[in-house]
């Protein structure tokens, strides 16, 4: 079990949370892009589904990153 009073453990959790934000944004955008691209080639609707799913993937990733940033911010305030 991690000791919550240890400042080093808290700093590590803050840094890990911040490091995950770019990954979250990248994966959301890439998943939306490639899923839309695959569906476009399957249904012949180029580039519409690709653009729509890219936008949805980005929106979802931004929402997730915002939640993650709020959690990290609360942890940072405890330092």
C-alpha positions, 0 to 999 in steps of 0.5 A: 500500500502506498503511504499517502503522507509521503510527498515523493509518492504524491509527486510521482502520482502527479507526474504520472498523471500529467504524463498520461494526458498527451497519450490520452489525446493522441490515442483518442485522435488516432482511434477516431481517425483510423476507425473512420478511415476503415469505415469510409473504405468499407462504405465508400463515404470518403472522407466523411466518416473519417472526419466525424470520428476524428472529431468525436475521438478528439472530443472524447480525448479532451474530455478524458484529459480534462477529468485526468487534469482535475484529478491531478490538480487535486493531488497537486494541491495536497503537496 
